[in-house]
């Protein structure tokens, strides 16, 4: 595992999902992303399956 990309938090708590991650997860407009924060400040980010409305 290696660092994929670095992003910056912008106004209104927004950040851009790096293209490499978008491609790997096959993210599309309207997909939901789950953020899980661990006690040691690591974050797990996953695409929620069947998430399109």
Secondary structure, 3 states (H helix, E strand, C coil): CCCCCCCCCCHHHCCCCCHHHHHHHCCCCCCCEEEEECCCCCEEEEECCCCCC
